[in-house]
């Protein structure tokens, strides 16, 4: 259930990025957007920790702001993989990916505030 909820939150965040950031495009259905959200989630789970590890000195120097660059890279990778899968999601360049990463981060944080963790439900 938690995985499905994370995919829905990612889908909503990606939808917001498509609508608020010029340079991020989606030409597909709702199911396609859920597919893009799944790709984004898988890349966040596998690639992002590796990028995080190798960029740790930059993260420390920039007090964590380099995280937005890492998120932009993951968004660009999502665009490339989604294009190969025919999901209709594309990002025009790093600038659009950077601003999209900020929008996705904000929307994900806000939506996650409304989702209670299963450990909190027992309290």
C-alpha positions as CSV (number, residue, x, y, z in Angstrom):
1,X,0.0,0.0,0.0
2,X,2.8,2.4,0.9
3,X,4.5,1.8,-2.5
4,X,1.3,2.6,-4.4
5,X,1.0,5.8,-2.3
6,X,4.5,6.8,-3.1
7,X,3.8,6.3,-6.8
8,X,0.7,8.4,-6.6
9,X,2.7,11.2,-4.8
10,X,5.4,11.0,-7.5
11,X,2.8,11.1,-10.2
12,X,1.2,14.2,-8.7
13,X,4.6,15.9,-8.3
14,X,5.5,15.1,-11.9
15,X,2.1,16.4,-13.1
16,X,2.8,19.7,-11.2
17,X,6.3,19.9,-12.8
18,X,4.8,19.4,-16.3
19,X,2.2,22.2,-15.7
20,X,4.4,24.7,-13.9
21,X,7.9,24.3,-15.6
22,X,8.3,25.2,-19.2
23,X,10.6,22.6,-20.8
24,X,9.0,19.6,-19.2
25,X,6.5,17.9,-21.4
26,X,4.1,14.9,-21.1
27,X,1.9,13.7,-23.9
28,X,0.3,10.6,-22.5
29,X,-2.5,9.2,-20.4
30,X,-2.9,9.0,-16.7
31,X,-1.7,5.4,-16.8
32,X,1.4,6.7,-18.7
33,X,2.0,9.3,-16.0
34,X,1.9,6.5,-13.4
35,X,4.4,4.6,-15.5
36,X,6.7,7.7,-15.5
37,X,6.2,8.0,-11.7
38,X,7.2,4.3,-11.3
39,X,10.4,4.9,-13.5
40,X,11.1,8.0,-11.4
41,X,10.7,6.1,-8.2
42,X,12.9,3.2,-9.3
43,X,15.7,5.6,-10.4
44,X,15.3,7.5,-7.1
45,X,15.7,4.2,-5.2
46,X,18.7,2.9,-7.2
47,X,20.6,5.7,-8.9
48,X,20.1,8.5,-6.5
49,X,21.9,6.9,-3.5
50,X,24.9,6.2,-5.8
51,X,25.0,9.8,-7.0
52,X,24.6,10.9,-3.4
53,X,27.6,8.9,-2.2
54,X,29.9,10.1,-4.9
55,X,28.9,13.7,-4.5
56,X,29.0,13.7,-0.7
57,X,31.9,16.3,-0.5
58,X,29.8,18.7,-2.7
59,X,26.8,18.1,-0.6
60,X,28.7,19.0,2.5
61,X,30.3,22.1,1.0
62,X,26.9,23.4,-0.4
63,X,25.1,22.5,2.8
64,X,22.8,20.1,0.9
65,X,21.8,22.4,-1.9
66,X,23.6,20.2,-4.4
67,X,20.7,17.8,-3.8
68,X,18.7,19.8,-6.3
69,X,21.4,19.1,-8.9
70,X,21.2,15.4,-8.1
71,X,17.4,15.5,-8.4
72,X,17.7,17.2,-11.7
73,X,20.0,14.5,-13.0
74,X,17.5,11.8,-11.9
75,X,14.8,13.8,-13.7
76,X,16.9,13.8,-16.9
77,X,17.5,10.1,-16.5
78,X,13.8,9.6,-16.1
79,X,13.2,11.5,-19.2
80,X,15.7,9.5,-21.2
81,X,14.3,6.1,-19.9
82,X,10.7,7.2,-20.3
83,X,11.4,8.2,-23.9
84,X,12.8,4.8,-24.7
85,X,9.8,3.1,-23.1
86,X,7.4,5.3,-25.1
87,X,5.8,6.9,-22.1
88,X,5.7,10.5,-23.6
89,X,7.7,12.3,-20.9
90,X,10.5,14.6,-21.9
91,X,12.7,17.3,-20.3
92,X,14.3,19.8,-22.6
93,X,17.5,20.5,-20.7
94,X,19.3,20.8,-17.4
95,X,17.6,24.2,-16.6
96,X,14.2,22.7,-16.9
97,X,15.2,19.6,-15.0
98,X,16.6,21.8,-12.2
99,X,13.4,23.8,-11.8
100,X,11.4,20.7,-12.2
101,X,13.3,19.0,-9.4
102,X,12.5,21.9,-7.1
103,X,8.8,21.7,-8.0
104,X,8.8,17.9,-7.6
105,X,10.6,18.2,-4.2
106,X,8.2,20.8,-2.8
107,X,5.1,19.0,-4.0
108,X,6.3,15.6,-2.7
109,X,7.1,17.1,0.7
110,X,3.7,18.8,0.9
111,X,1.8,15.7,-0.1
112,X,3.9,13.5,2.2
113,X,2.8,15.6,5.1
114,X,-0.7,14.4,4.6
115,X,0.3,10.7,4.5
116,X,0.8,9.1,7.9
117,X,3.5,6.5,8.3
118,X,2.2,3.1,9.3
119,X,4.4,3.3,12.5
120,X,2.6,6.5,13.4
121,X,-0.8,4.9,13.1
122,X,-0.2,2.7,16.1
123,X,0.5,5.6,18.4
